[in-house]
Amino acid sequence: MTDALPPVLAGTLASLAAGAATGLGGLPILGVGRAAARYQGVMLGFAAGVMLAASFFSLIVPAIGILDRLGMGRWPAASTVALALMAGGALMLLLGRFSVDRFTGADGIDRTGHRIWMLVAAITLHNAPEGLAVGVSFAQDAGGQGYATALGIGIQNVPEGLAVASALALRHRPAVAFSGALLSGLVEPVFGAVGALLVDRFAMLLPVALCLAAGAMIGVVMEQIAPELQDEGRAAHMSLFAGLALMTCLDVALA
């Protein structure tokens, strides 16, 4: 059916479906409810594992592949990736300053609220270039490639939605956590339309955006989550590896 649609519309609809898959990932949190707060370390560890795997296999590796197809030499490609990664990390540092101000009150910094905000912001930011990827795929090939990209990203979005919902459930009601997981993926159709429109004009837009998002997610994991996990025990560490393994399997199998 979407074969007859203009590429921009097809890319937007496909990226909408892929982005909405974050809502599927958020569904289990409705059953867990307030008990989620008792498993803070486990949930943060799982989110960190998902984010680390997604940073490399969903973002950095595809960006390198795109730069290679564009004919960029190894050193220019490596420099582009490195600069975009550092820029993404710097972006999250700036956002972190805003977040600290936002979560500082008379009793000091609300570190849990600050950490949740940074994690959700990083995963939401990472969904933007995924939407671009779907839009670009439909602009280049409205058939098989576009469908395959949307399906692969949609499946990968399920554990990412669970990661967002798990973080939000540490502070908010289950319905709010689920809604946040769903909304985090709905940036994708916006950028899906952008990708379909701009693919021919700005070929470098997608790989740079992918690496910016990767730098942001790695920065949040290292600064906000990893220090917290040191005191959370073995279960938190094992959940990190579980999230890492699950996301790695999905990313590699659906590449």
C-alpha positions as CSV (number, residue, x, y, z in Angstrom):
1,M,0.0,0.0,0.0
2,T,2.8,2.4,1.0
3,D,4.5,1.7,-2.4
4,A,1.9,4.1,-4.0
5,L,2.5,6.8,-1.4
6,P,5.0,9.7,-1.8
7,P,8.3,8.9,-0.1
8,V,7.9,11.6,2.5
9,L,4.5,10.3,3.5
10,A,5.6,6.7,3.5
11,G,8.7,7.5,5.5
12,T,6.6,9.5,8.0
13,L,4.0,6.7,8.5
14,A,6.7,4.0,8.8
15,S,8.7,6.0,11.3
16,L,5.5,6.6,13.3
17,A,4.9,2.9,13.5
18,A,8.6,2.3,14.5
19,G,8.5,5.0,17.1
20,A,5.3,3.8,18.6
21,A,7.0,0.5,19.4
22,T,8.5,2.2,22.5
23,G,5.0,2.0,23.9
24,L,5.1,-1.7,23.6
25,G,8.3,-1.7,25.7
26,G,6.6,0.4,28.3
27,L,3.6,-1.9,28.8
28,P,5.2,-4.2,31.4
29,I,5.7,-1.2,33.7
30,L,1.9,-1.0,34.0
31,G,1.9,-4.3,35.8
32,V,4.9,-3.6,38.0
33,G,3.5,-0.4,39.4
34,R,5.1,1.3,42.4
35,A,7.2,-1.8,43.1
36,A,9.5,-0.6,40.4
37,A,11.1,1.8,42.9
38,R,12.4,-1.2,44.9
39,Y,14.5,-2.3,42.0
40,Q,16.2,1.0,41.1
41,G,19.6,-0.6,40.6
42,V,18.3,-3.3,38.4
43,M,16.3,-1.0,36.2
44,L,19.1,1.6,35.9
45,G,21.5,-1.2,35.0
46,F,19.2,-2.6,32.3
47,A,18.8,0.9,30.9
48,A,22.5,1.5,30.9
49,G,23.2,-1.8,29.0
50,V,20.5,-1.0,26.4
51,M,22.0,2.5,25.9
52,L,25.6,1.3,25.5
53,A,24.7,-1.4,23.0
54,A,22.4,1.0,21.0
55,S,25.2,3.7,21.0
56,F,27.6,1.4,19.2
57,F,25.5,-1.0,17.1
58,S,22.5,1.3,16.3
59,L,24.3,4.5,15.9
60,I,28.1,4.5,15.5
61,V,28.5,1.4,13.3
62,P,25.7,2.5,10.9
63,A,27.2,6.0,10.7
64,I,30.6,4.5,9.7
65,G,28.8,2.4,7.0
66,I,27.1,5.5,5.6
67,L,30.3,7.5,5.5
68,D,32.0,4.6,3.7
69,R,29.2,4.5,1.1
70,L,29.6,8.2,0.6
71,G,33.2,7.6,-0.4
72,M,34.8,9.4,2.5
73,G,38.3,8.3,3.3
74,R,39.2,6.5,6.5
75,W,40.8,9.4,8.4
76,P,38.1,12.0,7.4
77,A,35.4,9.5,8.4
78,A,37.1,8.7,11.7
79,S,37.5,12.4,12.4
80,T,33.8,13.1,11.6
81,V,32.7,10.3,13.9
82,A,35.0,11.4,16.7
83,L,34.0,15.1,16.5
84,A,30.3,14.2,16.4
85,L,30.7,11.9,19.5
86,M,32.4,14.6,21.5
87,A,29.8,17.2,20.4
88,G,27.1,14.9,21.6
89,G,28.8,14.4,24.9
90,A,29.3,18.2,25.3
91,L,25.6,18.7,24.5
92,M,24.6,16.4,27.4
93,L,27.0,18.3,29.7
94,L,25.2,21.5,28.9
95,L,21.8,19.9,29.3
96,G,23.1,18.5,32.6
97,R,23.8,22.0,33.9
98,F,20.2,23.0,33.1
99,S,19.0,19.8,34.7
100,V,20.9,20.4,38.0
101,D,19.4,23.9,38.2
102,R,16.0,22.5,37.6
103,F,16.3,19.8,40.3
104,T,18.1,21.8,43.0
105,G,15.9,23.0,45.8
106,A,16.2,24.0,49.4
107,D,17.2,20.5,50.4
108,G,19.9,20.2,47.8
109,I,20.0,18.4,44.5
110,D,17.3,15.8,43.7
111,R,19.8,13.4,42.2
112,T,17.2,10.7,41.3
113,G,15.1,13.2,39.4
114,H,18.1,14.6,37.7
115,R,19.3,11.2,36.7
116,I,15.9,10.2,35.3
117,W,15.6,13.3,33.3
118,M,19.1,12.9,31.7
119,L,18.4,9.3,30.9
120,V,15.1,10.0,29.3
121,A,16.4,13.0,27.4
122,A,19.3,10.9,26.0
123,I,17.1,8.1,24.7
124,T,14.6,10.5,23.2
125,L,17.5,12.3,21.5
126,H,18.7,9.0,20.1
127,N,15.3,8.4,18.5
128,A,15.7,11.4,16.3
129,P,18.4,10.0,14.0
130,E,16.6,6.7,13.9
131,G,13.6,8.5,12.5
132,L,15.9,10.1,10.0
133,A,17.2,6.7,9.0
134,V,13.7,5.5,8.2
135,G,12.9,8.6,6.2
136,V,16.2,8.3,4.2
137,S,15.5,4.6,3.5
138,F,12.1,5.4,2.0
139,A,13.5,8.3,0.0
140,Q,16.1,6.0,-1.5
141,D,13.9,2.9,-1.9
142,A,10.2,3.0,-1.1
143,G,10.0,-0.8,-1.1
144,G,12.1,-3.4,0.7
145,Q,14.8,-1.2,2.2
146,G,12.4,1.2,3.8
147,Y,10.2,-1.5,5.3
148,A,13.3,-3.4,6.6
149,T,14.7,-0.3,8.2
150,A,11.4,0.6,9.9
151,L,10.9,-3.0,11.1
152,G,14.4,-3.3,12.5
153,I,14.2,0.0,14.3
154,G,10.7,-0.7,15.6
155,I,11.9,-4.0,17.2
156,Q,14.9,-2.3,18.7
157,N,12.7,0.4,20.1
158,V,10.9,-2.1,22.4
159,P,13.7,-2.5,25.0
160,E,14.4,1.2,24.7
161,G,10.8,1.9,25.6
162,L,11.2,-0.4,28.6
163,A,14.4,1.4,29.6
164,V,12.5,4.8,29.6
165,A,9.5,3.4,31.4
166,S,11.7,1.8,34.0
167,A,13.5,5.0,34.8
168,L,10.3,7.1,35.0
169,A,8.7,4.5,37.2
170,L,11.3,5.2,39.9
171,R,9.6,8.5,40.5
172,H,6.2,8.6,38.7
173,R,3.0,6.6,38.5
174,P,2.9,3.6,36.1
175,A,0.6,5.4,33.6
176,V,3.0,8.4,33.5
177,A,6.0,6.0,33.0
178,F,4.2,4.3,30.1
179,S,3.2,7.6,28.5
180,G,6.7,8.8,28.7
181,A,8.0,5.7,27.0
182,L,5.5,6.1,24.2
183,L,6.2,9.8,23.7
184,S,10.0,9.2,23.6
185,G,9.5,7.4,20.4
186,L,7.1,9.8,18.7
187,V,9.9,12.1,17.8
188,E,10.7,9.6,15.0
189,P,7.9,10.5,12.6
190,V,8.9,14.1,12.7
191,F,12.5,13.3,11.7
192,G,11.3,10.6,9.3
193,A,9.7,13.3,7.3
194,V,12.9,15.4,7.5
195,G,15.0,12.5,6.4
196,A,12.8,11.8,3.3
197,L,12.9,15.5,2.4
198,L,16.5,16.3,2.9
199,V,18.3,13.1,2.0
200,D,19.5,14.4,-1.4
201,R,20.5,17.8,-0.1
202,F,22.3,17.0,3.1
203,A,23.9,13.5,2.8
204,M,26.0,14.1,5.9
205,L,23.0,14.9,8.1
206,L,22.3,11.3,9.1
207,P,25.7,10.0,10.1
208,V,26.5,13.1,12.0
209,A,23.1,13.0,13.8
210,L,23.7,9.3,14.6
211,C,27.1,10.0,16.3
212,L,25.8,13.1,18.1
213,A,23.1,10.9,19.7
214,A,25.7,8.1,20.5
215,G,27.9,10.6,22.3
216,A,25.0,11.9,24.3
217,M,23.9,8.4,25.4
218,I,27.4,7.3,26.3
219,G,27.9,10.5,28.3
220,V,24.8,9.9,30.3
221,V,25.7,6.3,31.1
222,M,29.1,7.2,32.3
223,E,28.2,10.3,34.3
224,Q,24.8,9.6,35.6
225,I,24.3,5.8,35.8
226,A,27.7,4.0,36.1
227,P,28.6,5.8,39.4
228,E,25.2,4.9,40.9
229,L,25.6,1.2,40.0
230,Q,28.8,0.8,42.0
231,D,26.8,0.5,45.2
232,E,23.8,-1.4,43.9
233,G,25.2,-4.9,44.0
234,R,25.5,-7.8,41.7
235,A,21.9,-7.8,40.5
236,A,22.4,-4.3,39.0
237,H,25.6,-5.3,37.3
238,M,24.0,-8.5,35.9
239,S,21.0,-6.4,34.6
240,L,23.4,-4.1,32.8
241,F,24.9,-7.1,31.0
242,A,21.4,-8.4,30.3
243,G,20.4,-5.1,28.7
244,L,23.7,-5.0,26.8
245,A,23.3,-8.6,25.5
246,L,19.6,-8.2,24.5
247,M,20.2,-5.0,22.6
248,T,23.4,-6.3,21.0
249,C,21.5,-9.4,19.7
250,L,18.7,-7.3,18.3
251,D,21.0,-4.8,16.7
252,V,23.3,-7.3,15.1
253,A,20.5,-9.6,14.0
254,L,18.4,-6.8,12.5
255,A,21.3,-4.8,11.0
